[in-house]
Amino acid sequence: MSDTANSLPFTVVQSVTRGGTTFELLEYKPLTGSETLAIAKQLYVLKQSGVQLRQLRVRLEKDGIRTEPGALQFCKGQIQMESSTGMGDGVGGLVKGALAAARTGETLFKPLYSGTGEVYLEPTFGHYWFMQLNNQTLYADQGLFCCSENSVVVGAHKVESFSARVAGGEGRYQTKVSGTGIVVFRIPVPLSEIVELTLQDETLQVDGSFALLRTSGIQFSVEKASKSLVGAVTSGEGFLQTFRGTGRVWIAPTQPIYEKMGALDLAMTTLTR
């Protein structure tokens, strides 16, 4: 498939290559088709707001990628599709994947696409983050992982602190990615709005669930805003997500604003029906 401005409705706005794999972020031209007035109104709002439809394309040259189940839209070329646990090859990887799936309730097998050709994932109005791992381990909120090179090991990580599982709003498990290679995350806000914080044997406390990623040297728990129950109640903060150690934490301070706007829009839509 030849990418020319005249033949395709999108342009490549970001590209990262490693080995035989190239990850490309496609951005579509403003959508113009509509069958109903309601859709036309939505398209007008999207155009006025500058919101673009995006899609992830991965070009493979005798290489492979792993994706979240259900992420594929279509593929072209000599591409083989098979199931993979994402936790290594052989019986050991199968056992680890089965145990992780039993604990988390997630799908055991993550699709593995390998060969030579192009893989297109489902388009979205959301945002992507291409991250290069260099013999590293990251812990991400569930739902952020989109795809990765086959060299990256993807698994489940049990949240260490009981308080974090109960009151942290993160669930019992997070996604663990480790090794060397490119990982692509689906993020809830534009990348420009994500803040990277470096901790040097320090503590970071967050009022809400907008901490997205952390490195392996950071421990996660949930603690009262004040040591005393009265202090916690009067402060209005209650419990705070707490990160301690040395490493990095990535947070999305604007995410709660988008969530409030979405809730307000849903309420307004319900009232006008």
Backbone hydrogen bonds, N-H to C=O, Kabsch-Sander energy under -0.5 kcal/mol:
donor,donor_aa,acceptor,acceptor_aa,energy
3,D,1,M,-0.5
4,T,2,S,-0.9
8,L,4,T,-1.8
11,T,27,E,-2.0
13,V,11,T,-0.7
13,V,25,L,-2.6
14,Q,25,L,-1.0
16,V,23,F,-2.5
18,R,21,T,-2.7
21,T,18,R,-1.8
22,T,59,R,-2.5
23,F,16,V,-3.0
24,E,57,R,-3.1
25,L,14,Q,-2.8
26,L,24,E,-0.7
26,L,55,Q,-3.3
27,E,11,T,-2.7
28,Y,53,L,-3.0
29,K,9,P,-2.9
40,A,36,T,-2.0
41,K,37,L,-2.2
42,Q,38,A,-1.8
43,L,39,I,-2.6
44,Y,40,A,-2.0
45,V,41,K,-2.2
46,L,42,Q,-2.4
47,K,43,L,-2.3
48,Q,44,Y,-2.6
49,S,45,V,-2.0
50,G,46,L,-0.8
50,G,47,K,-0.7
51,V,46,L,-2.0
54,R,124,T,-3.4
55,Q,26,L,-2.1
57,R,24,E,-2.8
57,R,55,Q,-0.5
58,V,119,V,-2.8
59,R,22,T,-2.8
60,L,58,V,-0.5
60,L,117,G,-3.2
61,E,20,G,-2.6
62,K,115,G,-0.7
63,D,115,G,-1.9
65,I,113,Y,-2.5
66,R,148,S,-2.6
67,T,111,P,-2.0
68,E,146,C,-1.9
71,A,68,E,-1.7
73,Q,120,Y,-3.0
74,F,120,Y,-1.6
76,K,118,E,-2.7
78,Q,116,T,-2.3
79,I,77,G,-1.3
80,Q,114,S,-3.4
82,E,112,L,-2.1
84,S,110,K,-0.9
87,M,88,G,-0.5
93,G,89,D,-1.0
94,L,90,G,-1.8
95,V,91,V,-2.8
96,K,92,G,-2.4
97,G,93,G,-2.4
98,A,94,L,-2.4
99,L,95,V,-2.5
100,A,96,K,-2.4
101,A,97,G,-2.4
102,A,98,A,-2.2
103,R,99,L,-1.9
104,T,100,A,-2.6
105,G,101,A,-2.4
110,K,84,S,-5.2
112,L,82,E,-3.2
113,Y,65,I,-2.7
114,S,80,Q,-2.2
114,S,112,L,-0.5
115,G,63,D,-2.3
116,T,78,Q,-2.0
117,G,60,L,-2.1
118,E,76,K,-3.1
119,V,58,V,-2.6
120,Y,74,F,-2.9
121,L,56,L,-2.7
122,E,71,A,-2.9
124,T,54,R,-3.0
127,H,187,I,-1.0
129,W,185,F,-2.0
131,M,129,W,-0.6
131,M,183,V,-3.1
133,L,131,M,-0.6
133,L,181,G,-3.3
136,Q,179,G,-2.1
138,L,177,V,-2.8
139,Y,214,R,-2.6
140,A,175,T,-3.0
141,D,212,L,-1.8
144,L,141,D,-1.7
146,C,184,V,-2.3
147,C,184,V,-1.5
148,S,66,R,-2.1
149,E,182,I,-2.1
150,N,64,G,-1.8
152,V,149,E,-1.6
153,V,178,S,-2.6
154,V,86,G,-2.9
154,V,152,V,-0.5
155,G,176,K,-2.8
157,H,174,Q,-3.2
159,V,172,R,-3.1
161,S,220,F,-0.7
165,R,161,S,-1.7
166,V,162,F,-2.1
167,A,163,S,-3.1
168,G,164,A,-1.4
170,E,164,A,-0.7
174,Q,157,H,-2.8
175,T,140,A,-2.7
176,K,155,G,-2.8
177,V,138,L,-2.3
177,V,175,T,-0.5
178,S,153,V,-2.0
179,G,136,Q,-2.1
181,G,133,L,-1.9
183,V,131,M,-3.1
184,V,147,C,-3.1
185,F,129,W,-2.4
185,F,183,V,-0.5
186,R,144,L,-3.4
187,I,127,H,-2.0
187,I,185,F,-0.7
193,E,190,P,-2.1
194,I,191,L,-1.6
195,V,251,I,-2.8
197,L,195,V,-0.6
197,L,249,V,-2.9
199,L,197,L,-0.5
199,L,247,G,-3.2
201,D,199,L,-0.6
202,E,245,G,-1.9
204,L,243,F,-2.8
206,V,241,Q,-3.0
208,G,206,V,-1.2
212,L,210,F,-0.7
212,L,250,W,-2.5
213,L,250,W,-1.3
214,R,139,Y,-1.6
215,T,248,R,-2.0
216,S,137,T,-1.1
218,I,215,T,-1.7
219,Q,244,R,-3.2
221,S,242,T,-2.4
223,E,240,L,-2.4
225,A,238,G,-3.1
232,A,228,S,-2.1
233,V,229,L,-2.1
234,T,230,V,-2.7
235,S,231,G,-1.7
236,G,232,A,-0.7
236,G,233,V,-0.8
237,E,232,A,-0.5
238,G,232,A,-1.3
240,L,223,E,-3.4
241,Q,206,V,-2.7
242,T,221,S,-3.6
243,F,204,L,-3.1
244,R,219,Q,-2.2
245,G,202,E,-1.8
246,T,217,G,-1.1
247,G,199,L,-2.0
249,V,197,L,-2.4
250,W,213,L,-2.4
251,I,195,V,-2.6
251,I,249,V,-0.5
252,A,210,F,-2.8
255,Q,252,A,-1.7
257,I,254,T,-0.7
258,Y,254,T,-1.6
259,E,255,Q,-2.1
260,K,256,P,-2.1
261,M,257,I,-2.3
262,G,258,Y,-2.4
263,A,259,E,-2.2
264,L,260,K,-2.4
265,D,261,M,-2.4
266,L,262,G,-2.2
267,A,263,A,-2.2
268,M,264,L,-2.4
269,T,265,D,-2.4
270,T,266,L,-2.2
271,L,267,A,-2.0
272,T,268,M,-1.7
273,R,269,T,-0.5
273,R,270,T,-0.8
